[in-house]
Amino acid sequence: MRRLSRRKALSLVKELDAFPKVSDSYVETSTSGGTVSLIAFSTMALLSVLEFFVYQDTWMKYEYEVDKDFSSKLRINVDVTVAMRCQHVGADILDLAETMITSGGLQYEPVVFELTPKQREWQSTLHRIQNRLREEHALQEVLYKSLLKGAPTALPPRDAVFMQSPDACRIHGDIYVNKVAGNLHITVGKPIHHPQGHAHIAAFVSHESYNFSHRIDRLCFGEEIPGIINPLDGTEKITYDNNQMYQYFITVVPTKLKTYKITADTHQFSVTERERVINHTAGSHGVSGIFFKYDTSSLMVTVSEQHMPLWQFLVRLCGIIGGIYSTTGMLHSLIGFCFDIVCCRFNLGVYRRREDAQLQMNNLSNHHAPLLAPNAAAHE
């Protein structure tokens, strides 16, 4: 009984077979079928290789949420060179809460404003990258993923000693400020902390020595990440007026960067530039200098690097192979059908001649059969 039930079960499973085997004697091969198969296999191989490259690639996913962190400090990284002597300029920050932050974290270094040929070449390359970033925003994802492969993004040091005396001041360092709107400004005179307000000692500086031509080698917010290019990196402004005023209006967006190479809390920012000449007679009031007016956004952006999962890659690969196999089979059958029609293989006359030949063969067989019967009787 067990063997009988087992045979019934096997026969039932056999009847449910959706992939019946066809004997090789019933399979007919053709040159056209071989050609189509060769094209199909080549296409499968090519698309499978391309799909593997897509599987290896990654993309950046952007998510937005409200920034709930208001208690932490905002770090500002500064590296600006001004075409004035260090004893004539000063930098500090005054935020919206009237909190004055002196330049305790900044260093003043006497340098030569003119760049060496090597530094000028580096700056030209940086300008080209900046122009491409403004035109093609997708390049920022490339920078996030590769981080320029660790390439230096700071101004290379001078490789030779010039006999020219320093005529500029490099102001560099980092400052921690409150996460509110503020104003980082570089102007004439050293800043002083005054209970009644904000002041710079500029009385002892000659007006003819004013020159706010400057170069921004680095300006970023948050954690400094090597390889990331910021909007103002490499900016250079040259003026021949003593009363020039430069303003940069910056909107800072907190950003969490999560890639396969680095995880960091940094900040992106957009900037709008404005410059004008101070002329009180013409109604253009203000103070000569360089002003970075920044404000923080209430939204936080999370940039994470995504990768295609393995199961999705396998599903797409099966879809490619199965789709090409089925499509080429249908196309081959359709082309063969059309070819038969064009060649008149379905002409009724052809089949009529075949039927007549078959009838003649049947008649001959029927005619010889009675002749054998009497002979057989005679022998008996």
BELLINQUI-V970259 format. One record per residue. N is the residue number from 1. RES is the residue in three letters. PHI is phi in degrees with one decimal (999 if undefined). OMEGA is omega as a letter, one per 20 degrees, with the letter a starting at -180 (999 if undefined). Layout:
# BELLINQUI-V970259
n	res	phi	omega
N	RES	PHI	OMEGA
N	RES	PHI	OMEGA
This chain:
# BELLINQUI-V970259
n	res	phi	omega
1	MET	999	r
2	ARG	-65.2	r
3	ARG	-65.2	r
4	LEU	-64.9	r
5	SER	-65.7	r
6	ARG	-66.1	r
7	ARG	-65.5	r
8	LYS	-62.2	r
9	ALA	-64.7	r
10	LEU	-66.8	r
11	SER	-66.6	r
12	LEU	-65.5	r
13	VAL	-63.6	r
14	LYS	-64.9	r
15	GLU	-68.5	r
16	LEU	-84.0	a
17	ASP	-65.5	r
18	ALA	-90.7	a
19	PHE	-125.4	a
20	PRO	-66.7	r
21	LYS	-85.7	r
22	VAL	-107.3	a
23	SER	-66.0	a
24	ASP	-64.2	a
25	SER	-70.6	r
26	TYR	-97.7	a
27	VAL	-96.3	r
28	GLU	-113.9	r
29	THR	-96.2	a
30	SER	-145.7	r
31	THR	-67.0	r
32	SER	-64.1	r
33	GLY	-64.3	r
34	GLY	-64.7	r
35	THR	-65.2	r
36	VAL	-62.7	r
37	SER	-63.5	r
38	LEU	-63.3	r
39	ILE	-64.3	a
40	ALA	-63.9	a
41	PHE	-65.4	r
42	SER	-65.8	r
43	THR	-65.8	r
44	MET	-60.2	a
45	ALA	-64.9	a
46	LEU	-64.3	a
47	LEU	-67.7	r
48	SER	-67.4	r
49	VAL	-65.1	r
50	LEU	-63.9	r
51	GLU	-66.2	r
52	PHE	-66.8	r
53	PHE	-65.2	r
54	VAL	-63.6	r
55	TYR	-64.7	r
56	GLN	-75.0	a
57	ASP	-76.1	r
58	THR	-128.0	r
59	TRP	-139.8	a
60	MET	-99.7	r
61	LYS	-108.6	a
62	TYR	-108.1	r
63	GLU	-126.4	a
64	TYR	-121.6	r
65	GLU	-154.3	a
66	VAL	-75.7	r
67	ASP	-79.6	a
68	LYS	-99.0	a
69	ASP	-96.3	r
70	PHE	-112.0	a
71	SER	-90.2	a
72	SER	-76.1	r
73	LYS	-93.6	r
74	LEU	-101.8	a
75	ARG	-94.3	r
76	ILE	-116.5	r
77	ASN	-101.5	a
78	VAL	-123.2	r
79	ASP	-150.7	a
80	VAL	-125.2	r
81	THR	-111.0	a
82	VAL	-111.7	a
83	ALA	-80.9	r
84	MET	-141.3	r
85	ARG	-71.4	a
86	CYS	-63.1	a
87	GLN	-75.4	a
88	HIS	-104.4	a
89	VAL	-124.3	r
90	GLY	-149.5	a
91	ALA	-133.3	r
92	ASP	-159.9	a
93	ILE	-129.0	r
94	LEU	-126.6	a
95	ASP	-92.2	a
96	LEU	-67.3	r
97	ALA	-85.1	a
98	GLU	60.5	r
99	THR	-92.2	a
100	MET	-93.9	r
101	ILE	-115.1	a
102	THR	-74.0	a
103	SER	-84.4	r
104	GLY	-68.7	a
105	GLY	-90.9	a
106	LEU	-102.1	r
107	GLN	-115.9	r
108	TYR	-110.1	a
109	GLU	-124.1	r
110	PRO	-67.9	a
111	VAL	-140.9	r
112	VAL	-94.6	a
113	PHE	-70.8	a
114	GLU	-69.5	a
115	LEU	-87.0	r
116	THR	-76.9	r
117	PRO	-55.7	r
118	LYS	-66.3	r
119	GLN	-68.0	r
120	ARG	-66.2	r
121	GLU	-66.2	r
122	TRP	-62.1	a
123	GLN	-66.6	r
124	SER	-63.7	r
125	THR	-62.7	r
126	LEU	-64.7	r
127	HIS	-64.1	r
128	ARG	-64.7	r
129	ILE	-65.3	r
130	GLN	-62.4	r
131	ASN	-64.3	r
132	ARG	-67.2	r
133	LEU	-66.2	r
134	ARG	-70.1	a
135	GLU	-85.1	a
136	GLU	-123.9	a
137	HIS	-72.1	r
138	ALA	-66.2	r
139	LEU	-66.1	r
140	GLN	-64.2	r
141	GLU	-65.5	r
142	VAL	-63.2	r
143	LEU	-66.6	r
144	TYR	-62.9	a
145	LYS	-75.9	a
146	SER	-97.0	a
147	LEU	52.0	r
148	LEU	55.7	r
149	LYS	54.5	r
150	GLY	77.9	a
151	ALA	-67.8	a
152	PRO	-69.0	r
153	THR	-112.8	r
154	ALA	-93.3	r
155	LEU	-62.2	a
156	PRO	-64.4	a
157	PRO	-70.3	r
158	ARG	-70.8	a
159	ASP	-95.8	r
160	ALA	-145.1	a
161	VAL	-97.7	a
162	PHE	-93.2	r
163	MET	-77.6	a
164	GLN	-70.2	r
165	SER	-74.0	a
166	PRO	-60.1	r
167	ASP	-122.9	a
168	ALA	-142.1	a
169	CYS	-130.0	r
170	ARG	-95.7	r
171	ILE	-105.4	a
172	HIS	-142.4	a
173	GLY	142.5	r
174	ASP	-135.9	a
175	ILE	-131.6	r
176	TYR	-104.5	a
177	VAL	-127.2	r
178	ASN	-72.5	a
179	LYS	-83.8	r
180	VAL	-133.3	r
181	ALA	-62.3	a
182	GLY	-153.8	a
183	ASN	-139.2	r
184	LEU	-92.1	a
185	HIS	-131.0	r
186	ILE	-121.2	a
187	THR	-144.8	a
188	VAL	-74.6	r
189	GLY	91.4	r
190	LYS	-79.1	r
191	PRO	-74.6	r
192	ILE	-129.2	r
193	HIS	-86.9	a
194	HIS	-124.3	a
195	PRO	-63.3	a
196	GLN	-87.9	a
197	GLY	166.4	a
198	HIS	-120.1	a
199	ALA	-146.9	r
200	HIS	-125.9	r
201	ILE	-83.6	a
202	ALA	-118.8	a
203	ALA	-71.4	a
204	PHE	-95.1	a
205	VAL	-104.7	r
206	SER	-67.9	a
207	HIS	-66.3	r
208	GLU	-69.9	a
209	SER	-87.2	r
210	TYR	-67.5	r
211	ASN	-158.4	a
212	PHE	-101.4	r
213	SER	-63.1	a
214	HIS	-148.2	r
215	ARG	-137.6	a
216	ILE	-98.7	r
217	ASP	-81.0	a
218	ARG	-160.7	r
219	LEU	-150.4	a
220	CYS	-147.7	a
221	PHE	-121.9	r
222	GLY	83.3	a
223	GLU	-67.1	a
224	GLU	-82.3	a
225	ILE	-111.6	r
226	PRO	-63.8	r
227	GLY	100.0	r
228	ILE	-84.8	a
229	ILE	-99.5	a
230	ASN	-95.3	a
231	PRO	-59.6	a
232	LEU	-98.9	a
233	ASP	-65.2	r
234	GLY	85.9	r
235	THR	-70.2	r
236	GLU	-134.1	r
237	LYS	-123.9	r
238	ILE	-117.2	r
239	THR	-131.8	r
240	TYR	-117.1	r
241	ASP	-110.6	a
242	ASN	-75.4	a
243	ASN	-108.2	a
244	GLN	-82.5	r
245	MET	-125.7	r
246	TYR	-113.9	r
247	GLN	-128.0	r
248	TYR	-124.0	r
249	PHE	-97.4	a
250	ILE	-117.7	r
251	THR	-112.5	a
252	VAL	-98.3	r
253	VAL	-117.9	r
254	PRO	-61.1	a
255	THR	-137.8	r
256	LYS	-105.1	a
257	LEU	-106.0	r
258	LYS	-129.6	r
259	THR	-122.6	r
260	TYR	-75.1	a
261	LYS	-106.4	a
262	ILE	-154.1	r
263	THR	-130.0	a
264	ALA	-151.0	r
265	ASP	-104.6	a
266	THR	-129.7	a
267	HIS	-141.6	r
268	GLN	-96.7	r
269	PHE	-154.1	r
270	SER	-112.4	a
271	VAL	-140.1	r
272	THR	-123.6	a
273	GLU	-103.0	r
274	ARG	-151.6	r
275	GLU	-142.8	r
276	ARG	-157.4	r
277	VAL	-98.4	r
278	ILE	-77.1	r
279	ASN	-144.6	a
280	HIS	-65.5	r
281	THR	-66.0	a
282	ALA	-86.8	r
283	GLY	90.3	r
284	SER	-94.9	a
285	HIS	-94.2	r
286	GLY	143.9	a
287	VAL	-123.8	r
288	SER	-67.5	r
289	GLY	154.5	a
290	ILE	-121.4	a
291	PHE	-124.0	r
292	PHE	-110.8	a
293	LYS	-96.4	a
294	TYR	-116.1	r
295	ASP	-145.6	a
296	THR	-95.7	r
297	SER	-87.7	r
298	SER	-82.6	r
299	LEU	-100.1	r
300	MET	-119.8	a
301	VAL	-108.1	r
302	THR	-110.0	a
303	VAL	-106.7	a
304	SER	-123.9	r
305	GLU	-86.5	a
306	GLN	-108.7	a
307	HIS	-134.9	r
308	MET	-66.9	r
309	PRO	-68.6	a
310	LEU	-65.3	a
311	TRP	-64.2	r
312	GLN	-68.1	r
313	PHE	-62.3	r
314	LEU	-65.8	r
315	VAL	-64.6	r
316	ARG	-64.7	r
317	LEU	-66.5	r
318	CYS	-65.1	r
319	GLY	-63.6	r
320	ILE	-64.5	a
321	ILE	-65.7	a
322	GLY	-66.1	r
323	GLY	-65.3	r
324	ILE	-67.1	a
325	TYR	-62.4	a
326	SER	-68.8	a
327	THR	-65.4	a
328	THR	-65.7	r
329	GLY	-63.4	r
330	MET	-67.0	r
331	LEU	-63.9	r
332	HIS	-63.2	r
333	SER	-65.2	a
334	LEU	-66.3	r
335	ILE	-66.1	r
336	GLY	-63.7	r
337	PHE	-62.8	r
338	CYS	-64.8	r
339	PHE	-65.3	r
340	ASP	-64.2	r
341	ILE	-66.2	a
342	VAL	-62.9	a
343	CYS	-83.1	r
344	CYS	60.9	r
345	ARG	-75.3	r
346	PHE	-99.5	r
347	ASN	-68.6	a
348	LEU	-65.5	r
349	GLY	-63.2	r
350	VAL	-63.3	a
351	TYR	-71.0	r
352	ARG	-66.1	r
353	ARG	-65.1	r
354	ARG	-66.3	r
355	GLU	-67.3	r
356	ASP	-61.9	r
357	ALA	-62.3	r
358	GLN	-66.2	r
359	LEU	-65.5	r
360	GLN	-62.7	r
361	MET	-63.7	r
362	ASN	-69.3	r
363	ASN	-65.4	r
364	LEU	-62.3	r
365	SER	-66.7	r
366	ASN	-69.8	a
367	HIS	-72.2	a
368	HIS	-80.1	a
369	ALA	-65.1	r
370	PRO	-67.7	a
371	LEU	-66.5	a
372	LEU	-77.1	a
373	ALA	-69.5	r
374	PRO	-62.5	r
375	ASN	-59.1	r
376	ALA	-63.3	r
377	ALA	-69.9	a
378	ALA	-64.7	r
379	HIS	-64.0	a
380	GLU	-66.9	999
